[in-house]
Amino acid sequence: MKLIVQATEFIADGVRRLHFAAADGQALPPCTAGAHLKIALAADAGGMVREYSIVGRGAEGDCYEVAVQLEPAGRGGSRAMHALAAGDIVDAQGPFNAFPLRGGATHRVLIAGGIGITPILSMARELRGGGLPFELHYAAKSRHRTAFHDEVAALPGATIYHSEEGARERMPVAAILADPAPGRQLHVCGPRSLIAEVVETARRLGWNEDDVHFETFGGAVALGADRPIRVELRASGRTILVKADESILDAMLAAGMDPLYDCRRGECGMCITGVIEGVPEHRDHALTDAEKASGKVICTCVSRARSADLVLDI
């Protein structure tokens, strides 16, 4: 579909909010909390496709609200989005949702870091609108770099932590996750270091892994318990060592291979590869529960292995 930029504004240092409406004036497809759009950038921005979380439907008219943090050292996606102005038209697909709110929860713990607030705030809005209980913890470097500061601060049960101001508040992750009771679900989005800390702390404190959900904007999350794995690429006749802090995909690229991939977030399924031997540790959002249980396929961009060795059909 084609979307037109209705309005754009800075809502924090380096963070621009954009409102997209359907260019043909028709109603936009519905979306749920945690959903994202795939936006195709112009050829002068490399013609790349990037995913951006939908914070919600705009208050004025039928539009999608998106917030983008400028990444000066990035590959150009955020710069292209920041360059958009009212009246510009982009090609988009979606909405897609690989990070939805799950049913069956009696209470939800929402944790965000930096621009990771975008899908988390969409969840908070939906939960508040439905009168459902939640708490929100949001870490940002400073007041001026806190997107949606006033809205988050006004939410019941929300706490904002600033690491570069005053007392240099640090989010007390262990205290937040101290009660892994049945019915409590955890959703976290933000920098990989924050996600790793939250996921590892939840495991240590006894959270059920089915109640821990996360989304990363920057590739695979390295957990402290990760170990190097030996991966045989049988069809290629090669064997590579995947370091504890890199993905199988990154190890293949470093070895000079040219595997298929796109999102690098475990969402699109482009990198799905057959497993011949070994036990995958799935960390993606693309495979079905049945596919994960079979152990016969793996998303190489984010997932690893429970076994020391893995043999892939690639």
Secondary structure as UniProt FT lines:
FT   STRAND          2..12
FT   TURN            13..14
FT   STRAND          15..22
FT   TURN            23..24
FT   TURN            33..34
FT   STRAND          36..40
FT   HELIX           43..45
FT   STRAND          49..53
FT   STRAND          56..57
FT   STRAND          63..69
FT   TURN            72..73
FT   HELIX           77..82
FT   TURN            86..87
FT   STRAND          89..96
FT   TURN            103..104
FT   STRAND          107..113
FT   HELIX           114..116
FT   HELIX           117..129
FT   TURN            130..131
FT   STRAND          134..140
FT   HELIX           143..145
FT   TURN            147..148
FT   HELIX           149..154
FT   TURN            156..157
FT   STRAND          158..162
FT   TURN            166..168
FT   HELIX           173..176
FT   TURN            182..183
FT   STRAND          184..190
FT   HELIX           192..204
FT   TURN            205..206
FT   HELIX           209..211
FT   STRAND          212..216
FT   TURN            224..225
FT   STRAND          229..233
FT   HELIX           234..236
FT   STRAND          238..242
FT   TURN            244..245
FT   HELIX           248..254
FT   TURN            255..256
FT   TURN            270..271
FT   STRAND          272..277
FT   STRAND          280..281
FT   HELIX           289..294
FT   STRAND          297..299
FT   TURN            300..302
FT   STRAND          304..305
FT   STRAND          309..312
//
